[in-house]
Structures are given as structure tokens and as C-alpha cells.
């Protein structure tokens, strides 16, 4: 019986997996309408009392997505005031939904990576994500990888789709 050799593991291929950067904190939505009179009207004094007296402990170390489920007209300062209240509790606070948060998160995160480790290497931009990595993150990563990589493929090593090959090197 012949020994099975993992040719991918023994190759010079570098894998760039966006799931490695996915946030490890739970997402929770805070619906601002609970702090509004009848879910629609912001009365400043009542709103400030709510923010000051609300139990923010359940948001400890979570990614808090701020939203309003009603058609209320909410001034920007109201969301900002809630973010101030959550500052010492939450891991992160964002005005919007999870998809928008992840795009902003990956935009920040991908700017912090040292892409030099991929210089002159064939790279697989790993696809088939189990987590909801936004498509925009793949585009952002590709933008950086093609500046340094010898080539970039998308998918898995067994069925990668060629995307880019640096013909100068």
C-alpha cells in the first residue's frame, strides 16, 4: 500500500483565510424603540433617564448593533448617547445590521495585516466560508494580495479558480 502524501501541505501555497479574522464575540441587537414613548417619540428627558438607568450588563463583551424597529425619526445623538453608555461594556458598538458591521470590521482588519508574508508566493484566497464573511472582504483582500503575491487563486486547493498571476516575476 502506497503512502498518501498531502501535496498541498508540502507545496509553497499560502492560504489566506478570511474566517481567521472573523470576530469571536457574539452579536446582539439593541432596538432603540424600547426607549421611545410608544415606540415612536423621543422625549429627551425620558430618553436620557432610560439610558442612565438601563441595565447594560447583558451587552458585556458583545458586538452591539444599534437599530430602531419602528419608523421613528431618531436624531443621531440618540444612537451616540447609547454608544457612550455601552462603551465600558460592549466589545464594539455599531449603528446598523450585522452585514454592514462585518464589511466595516473587515475593512479595518484587513488594513492591519502584513501582506509581506505572501510576497512572491502562490496564494489561495480560501472560499467556502462557514461564517458570513462578506464578499466585499474578499475583494479588499484580493486588492492587497495582488500587490505582493506571485499568483492568487480562489476556493480550496483541490478546486481553486485562478484569479491573478503576476507575469513580471
Secondary structure, DSSP 8 states (H G I E B T S, - for coil): ------TTTTSS-EEE-GGGGS--S-EEEEEGGGGSBTTTB--HHHHHHHHHHS--GGGTTSEEEEE-SS-----HHHHHHHHHHHTTT-SEEEES-HHHHHHHHHHHHHTT--GGGGTTSEEEEE---SS---HHHHHHHHHHHTTT-SEEEEE-GGG-EEEEE-S--
